[in-house]
Amino acid sequence: MPAGTVSPIDPCLHQLTRWGGVVTDTRMQDLLTVLDEVPDPRDRRGRRYRLPSLIAVALCAVAAGARSFYAIADWVAGAPREVLQRCGIRFRVPSEAAIRQVLGRIDGDTLDGVLVRYLAVDIGAEGGRTVVAVDGKTIRGARIGKQAAPHLVAAVTHGDAVVVGQCRTVDKSNEIPTVRKLLRGLDIAGAVVTVDAMHTQRATARCLREQCRAEYVMIVKANRPGLLARVRDQPWERVPVVWSDPVERGHGREEHRGYKILTIARGLRFPYAQQAIRITRRRRIGTDRWSIEVVYAICSLPCEQAPPKLLAAWIRGHWHIENKVHYVRDVTFDEDRSTIRAGHGPQVMATLRNVAVSLHRRAGHANIAQACRRLAANPYRVADLVLRG
């Protein structure tokens, strides 16, 4: 009796010819080879699909706009055979249960590191330096009962907003030590890392300078009262405004920022701080009166290497991680209302969304929702985007 079509061994030579050419794309070979580094959580017995193939088809589906395991399974079921071939699916199409069970058991941190290496991101530089923003995001929809929802910390490049790393916060902890763990795993020597006020910590500053060989720009707020008082007590009244951002107008709002900068040799008692920045934000909605907010920051670079215009760009660019990554995951992929909760599923899906967004941006798409809609109608283009990077 001849072997069935689901058998991994087929004696028919025409089958070998039929599936020939599956590995002609060198970039596709690289993807499946790199994904082999992800440990397979399954027992050796009964594996019907290779783990790299399941991850590859899931990434293709997410790049086409899939928001759940059911949507991924639907995309796979409707994908042409040639597209599945390129992902390594040669015979039976995987079901939703197979996809859910496997992706829910993969280690999310390992998968993220492997996919980031596959992307081989050529991180854009501003002023000759790599600039990376680091911030955290809670996946609110993944909360189970009284358990805390998974909290992920990501590193994103300024400008092109490509995700270069992500790490999950340990339960019953916070993102401060997770940020240091994430940074130590990235190759950011010589880079500038921007963080919000939560991460203005001595240990984080030392980690960046001594272990990562990187520089920092940190916001100073009331969570560091001593440092805030020392920065605030500088002779700002005698310092002129050295840079002003152009007035921004939009949505009935006007906003203007002015920057005063001081070189600090001593006195702040914060590791490696060399410049103190005072940002005055003036904002008006409609015909209302102007509201004024003063924010302080510190930088580890001297003024010769971080002039005012560049410092202002770094401080403003930090919010790309919110506007171009976290917002997209919430709105385009509806992450906060996702019902994926079991195991590592929430983190794995967040990683796939990050990679999909990065691929779209690297392909020149500013509107990620529009890019997903266009690719959803053409699975061949999805395969070209994901498998060729």
C-alpha positions as CSV (number, residue, x, y, z in Angstrom):
1,M,0.0,0.0,0.0
2,P,1.6,3.3,-1.0
3,A,2.5,5.9,1.6
4,G,-0.2,8.5,2.4
5,T,0.4,12.2,1.6
6,V,1.1,13.0,5.2
7,S,3.9,10.5,5.4
8,P,7.4,12.2,5.8
9,I,8.8,9.5,3.4
10,D,7.4,9.3,-0.1
11,P,8.9,6.8,-2.5
12,C,7.6,8.5,-5.6
13,L,10.4,10.4,-7.4
14,H,7.9,12.7,-9.0
15,Q,7.2,14.1,-5.5
16,L,10.8,15.1,-5.2
17,T,10.6,16.9,-8.5
18,R,7.3,18.4,-7.5
19,W,8.8,20.0,-4.4
20,G,12.0,20.9,-6.0
21,G,13.1,24.5,-5.9
22,V,11.6,25.1,-2.4
23,V,15.0,26.2,-1.0
24,T,16.2,28.3,-4.0
25,D,15.7,31.5,-2.1
26,T,18.9,32.0,0.0
27,R,17.2,34.5,2.4
28,M,14.4,31.9,3.0
29,Q,17.1,29.3,3.8
30,D,18.6,31.7,6.3
31,L,15.2,32.3,8.0
32,L,14.5,28.6,8.5
33,T,18.1,27.9,9.5
34,V,18.1,30.8,12.0
35,L,14.7,29.6,13.4
36,D,16.3,26.2,14.1
37,E,18.1,27.9,17.0
38,V,14.7,28.2,18.8
39,P,14.4,25.2,21.2
40,D,11.5,23.0,20.2
41,P,9.2,22.5,23.3
42,R,7.6,19.5,21.8
43,D,8.4,15.8,22.4
44,R,10.3,14.3,19.5
45,R,7.5,11.8,18.9
46,G,4.6,13.0,16.9
47,R,6.1,16.1,15.4
48,R,4.2,16.6,12.2
49,Y,5.6,20.1,11.4
50,R,9.0,21.6,11.9
51,L,9.0,24.4,14.4
52,P,10.7,26.9,12.0
53,S,7.9,26.3,9.4
54,L,5.2,27.0,12.0
55,I,6.9,30.2,13.1
56,A,7.4,31.3,9.5
57,V,3.8,30.9,8.5
58,A,2.7,32.6,11.7
59,L,4.9,35.6,10.9
60,C,3.6,35.8,7.3
61,A,0.0,35.8,8.6
62,V,0.7,38.5,11.2
63,A,2.4,40.6,8.5
64,A,-0.8,40.3,6.6
65,G,-2.8,41.6,9.5
66,A,-3.7,38.4,11.5
67,R,-4.5,39.3,15.1
68,S,-5.1,35.9,16.7
69,F,-4.2,32.2,16.4
70,Y,-7.6,31.6,14.6
71,A,-6.7,34.4,12.1
72,I,-3.3,32.8,11.5
73,A,-4.8,29.4,10.9
74,D,-7.3,31.0,8.5
75,W,-4.5,32.7,6.6
76,V,-2.5,29.4,6.4
77,A,-5.6,27.5,5.2
78,G,-6.2,30.0,2.4
79,A,-2.5,30.5,1.3
80,P,-1.4,29.1,-2.0
81,R,0.6,25.9,-1.9
82,E,3.6,27.6,-3.3
83,V,3.7,30.1,-0.4
84,L,3.4,27.3,2.1
85,Q,6.2,25.5,0.3
86,R,8.5,28.4,0.8
87,C,7.7,28.3,4.5
88,G,8.5,24.6,4.7
89,I,4.9,23.3,4.9
90,R,4.8,20.6,2.2
91,F,1.9,18.4,3.0
92,R,-0.9,18.8,5.5
93,V,-1.9,22.4,6.5
94,P,-1.5,22.9,10.3
95,S,-4.6,23.5,12.3
96,E,-5.4,26.3,14.7
97,A,-4.8,23.9,17.6
98,A,-1.4,22.9,16.4
99,I,-0.4,26.6,15.9
100,R,-1.8,27.7,19.3
101,Q,-0.2,24.8,21.3
102,V,3.3,25.2,19.7
103,L,3.5,29.0,19.8
104,G,2.2,29.1,23.3
105,R,5.1,27.0,24.5
106,I,8.0,28.7,22.8
107,D,10.3,30.8,24.9
108,G,9.5,34.4,24.0
109,D,12.9,35.9,24.8
110,T,14.8,33.3,22.8
111,L,12.4,33.8,19.8
112,D,12.8,37.5,20.0
113,G,16.6,37.3,19.9
114,V,16.6,34.9,17.0
115,L,14.3,37.0,14.9
116,V,16.2,40.2,15.6
117,R,19.4,38.5,14.4
118,Y,17.5,37.4,11.2
119,L,16.4,41.0,10.6
120,A,20.0,42.1,10.7
121,V,18.8,45.6,11.3
122,D,21.1,48.3,9.9
123,I,20.2,50.7,12.7
124,G,19.9,54.3,11.5
125,A,22.3,56.8,13.1
126,E,21.6,60.5,14.0
127,G,24.7,62.6,14.2
128,G,26.9,59.7,13.6
129,R,25.6,57.7,16.6
130,T,23.0,54.9,16.9
131,V,20.0,56.2,18.9
132,V,17.7,53.7,20.7
133,A,14.6,54.3,22.8
134,V,13.7,51.9,25.6
135,D,10.3,51.6,27.2
136,G,7.8,49.1,28.5
137,K,4.3,48.0,27.6
138,T,1.7,45.9,29.4
139,I,-0.4,43.5,27.4
140,R,-3.6,44.3,29.2
141,G,-5.8,41.7,27.5
142,A,-3.6,38.8,28.6
143,R,-4.4,39.2,32.3
144,I,-5.8,36.0,33.9
145,G,-7.9,36.5,37.0
146,K,-5.9,38.2,39.7
147,Q,-2.5,37.6,38.0
148,A,-0.7,40.5,36.6
149,A,-0.7,41.0,32.9
150,P,2.6,40.3,31.0
151,H,4.8,43.4,30.8
152,L,7.3,43.6,28.0
153,V,10.2,46.0,27.6
154,A,11.4,46.9,24.1
155,A,14.3,48.7,22.4
156,V,13.4,50.7,19.3
157,T,15.5,52.7,16.9
158,H,14.8,56.4,16.5
159,G,13.6,57.6,13.1
160,D,12.7,54.3,11.4
161,A,11.2,52.8,14.6
162,V,12.6,49.3,14.1
163,V,12.4,47.0,17.1
164,V,15.9,45.7,18.0
165,G,15.0,43.7,21.1
166,Q,12.3,42.8,23.6
167,C,12.3,41.1,27.0
168,R,9.6,40.1,29.4
169,T,9.5,41.5,33.0
170,V,9.7,38.8,35.6
171,D,6.5,38.3,37.6
172,K,6.3,40.3,40.9
173,S,9.1,42.6,39.6
174,N,9.2,45.8,37.6
175,E,10.8,46.9,34.3
176,I,13.8,48.6,35.9
177,P,16.0,45.5,36.1
178,T,14.5,44.1,32.9
179,V,15.8,47.1,31.0
180,R,19.3,46.4,32.2
181,K,19.0,42.8,31.2
182,L,17.7,43.8,27.7
183,L,20.5,46.4,27.2
184,R,23.2,43.9,28.1
185,G,21.9,41.6,25.4
186,L,22.1,44.2,22.7
187,D,25.1,45.3,20.6
188,I,24.9,49.0,21.3
189,A,28.5,50.0,21.9
190,G,28.8,53.7,21.1
191,A,25.1,54.2,20.9
192,V,22.9,56.7,22.7
193,V,20.0,55.2,24.7
194,T,17.0,57.4,25.6
195,V,14.8,56.4,28.6
196,D,12.0,58.0,30.5
197,A,12.1,59.1,34.2
198,M,11.5,55.7,35.6
199,H,14.9,54.5,34.4
200,T,16.9,57.4,35.6
201,Q,18.8,55.1,37.9
202,R,22.4,55.0,38.9
203,A,22.7,51.3,38.2
204,T,21.2,51.8,34.7
205,A,23.6,54.6,34.0
206,R,26.6,52.4,35.1
207,C,25.3,49.5,33.1
208,L,25.1,51.6,29.9
209,R,28.5,53.2,30.3
210,E,30.5,50.3,31.8
211,Q,28.9,47.2,30.4
212,C,27.3,48.3,27.2
213,R,29.8,51.0,26.4
214,A,26.9,53.3,25.4
215,E,25.8,56.8,26.3
216,Y,22.4,58.0,27.7
217,V,19.9,60.7,27.8
218,M,17.6,60.5,30.8
219,I,14.6,62.5,32.0
220,V,14.7,63.7,35.6
221,K,11.5,63.9,37.5
222,A,10.2,63.6,41.1
223,N,11.0,59.9,41.4
224,R,14.6,61.1,41.9
225,P,14.0,64.0,44.3
226,G,17.6,64.6,45.2
227,L,18.8,64.6,41.6
228,L,15.8,66.8,40.5
229,A,16.6,69.3,43.2
230,R,20.3,69.5,42.2
231,V,19.4,69.9,38.5
232,R,16.7,72.5,39.3
233,D,19.0,74.5,41.5
234,Q,21.5,75.2,38.6
235,P,21.7,78.9,37.6
236,W,19.2,78.6,34.8
237,E,18.2,82.2,34.9
238,R,21.6,83.1,33.6
239,V,21.5,80.6,30.8
240,P,20.2,81.6,27.4
241,V,17.9,79.5,25.3
242,V,20.3,77.7,22.9
243,W,17.7,75.9,20.8
244,S,14.0,76.2,20.0
245,D,12.0,73.6,18.1
246,P,9.7,75.0,15.3
247,V,6.1,75.7,16.5
248,E,4.0,72.6,15.9
249,R,0.4,73.1,14.9
250,G,-2.2,70.4,14.4
251,H,-5.5,69.1,15.7
252,G,-6.3,72.6,17.1
253,R,-3.1,72.7,19.2
254,E,0.0,74.7,19.2
255,E,3.2,73.6,20.9
256,H,6.7,75.1,21.3
257,R,9.8,73.9,23.0
258,G,12.8,75.8,24.2
259,Y,16.1,74.3,25.5
260,K,18.7,75.6,27.9
261,I,21.8,73.5,28.4
262,L,24.6,73.5,31.0
263,T,27.8,71.6,31.1
264,I,28.1,69.9,34.5
265,A,31.6,68.9,35.6
266,R,30.6,68.2,39.2
267,G,27.7,68.6,41.5
268,L,25.0,66.4,40.2
269,R,26.4,63.3,41.9
270,F,25.0,61.0,39.2
271,P,27.3,58.6,37.2
272,Y,28.9,60.0,34.1
273,A,26.4,63.0,33.7
274,Q,28.1,65.8,31.7
275,Q,25.2,68.0,30.6
276,A,21.9,69.1,32.2
277,I,19.0,70.2,30.0
278,R,16.0,72.3,30.8
279,I,13.1,72.0,28.4
280,T,10.3,74.5,28.6
281,R,7.1,73.3,26.8
282,R,4.5,75.9,25.9
283,R,1.2,74.5,24.7
284,R,-2.1,76.1,23.7
285,I,-5.4,74.4,22.6
286,G,-7.5,76.6,20.4
287,T,-7.7,80.1,21.8
288,D,-7.0,79.0,25.4
289,R,-4.1,80.6,27.4
290,W,-0.7,79.1,27.0
291,S,0.2,76.3,29.5
292,I,3.9,76.0,30.5
293,E,5.6,72.8,31.6
294,V,9.3,72.6,32.6
295,V,11.1,69.2,32.2
296,Y,14.7,68.4,33.0
297,A,17.1,65.9,31.5
298,I,20.7,64.8,31.8
299,C,23.2,63.4,29.2
300,S,26.4,61.5,29.5
301,L,28.0,63.1,26.4
302,P,29.8,66.5,26.4
303,C,28.5,69.4,24.3
304,E,31.1,68.8,21.6
305,Q,29.6,65.4,20.9
306,A,25.9,66.3,21.7
307,P,25.2,69.8,20.5
308,P,21.8,71.4,21.3
309,K,20.0,70.6,18.1
310,L,21.0,66.9,18.3
311,L,20.0,66.7,22.0
312,A,16.6,68.1,21.2
313,A,16.2,65.6,18.4
314,W,17.1,62.7,20.7
315,I,14.7,63.9,23.4
316,R,11.8,64.3,20.9
317,G,12.7,61.0,19.1
318,H,12.2,59.0,22.3
319,W,8.5,59.0,21.8
320,H,8.7,57.1,18.5
321,I,8.5,53.9,20.6
322,E,5.1,54.9,21.8
323,N,3.8,56.5,18.6
324,K,5.2,54.1,16.0
325,V,5.3,50.8,17.8
326,H,3.1,50.5,20.9
327,Y,0.3,52.5,19.3
328,V,0.4,50.4,16.1
329,R,0.3,47.2,18.1
330,D,-2.7,48.5,20.1
331,V,-4.7,50.0,17.1
332,T,-3.7,48.0,14.1
333,F,-3.3,44.6,15.8
334,D,-5.8,45.3,18.7
335,E,-3.2,43.9,21.1
336,D,-4.8,45.1,24.3
337,R,-8.1,43.3,23.5
338,S,-6.4,40.1,22.4
339,T,-7.8,37.0,24.1
340,I,-4.4,35.1,23.9
341,R,-3.5,34.5,27.5
342,A,-2.1,31.0,27.9
343,G,1.6,30.2,28.3
344,H,4.1,32.3,26.3
345,G,1.5,33.1,23.7
346,P,1.1,36.8,24.5
347,Q,4.8,37.5,24.3
348,V,5.3,35.4,21.2
349,M,2.5,37.3,19.4
350,A,3.9,40.6,20.5
351,T,7.3,39.5,19.1
352,L,5.7,38.6,15.8
353,R,3.9,41.9,15.7
354,N,7.2,43.8,16.3
355,V,8.9,41.9,13.5
356,A,6.0,42.5,11.1
357,V,6.0,46.2,11.9
358,S,9.7,46.4,11.5
359,L,9.6,44.6,8.1
360,H,6.8,46.9,6.9
361,R,8.8,50.0,7.9
362,R,12.0,48.7,6.4
363,A,10.0,48.2,3.1
364,G,9.1,51.9,3.2
365,H,5.6,51.7,4.5
366,A,4.6,54.5,7.0
367,N,1.0,53.3,7.4
368,I,1.2,49.8,8.8
369,A,-2.6,49.2,8.7
370,Q,-2.7,50.0,5.0
371,A,0.4,47.8,4.4
372,C,-1.3,44.9,6.1
373,R,-4.5,45.3,4.1
374,R,-2.6,45.3,0.8
375,L,-0.6,42.3,1.7
376,A,-3.6,40.4,2.9
377,A,-4.9,40.3,-0.7
378,N,-1.6,38.9,-2.1
379,P,0.0,36.0,-0.1
380,Y,2.9,35.9,-2.5
381,R,3.9,39.5,-1.5
382,V,3.7,38.5,2.1
383,A,6.2,35.7,1.5
384,D,8.5,38.1,-0.4
385,L,8.4,40.5,2.5
386,V,9.0,38.0,5.3
387,L,11.2,35.4,3.7
388,R,13.4,37.7,1.8
389,G,13.5,40.3,4.7
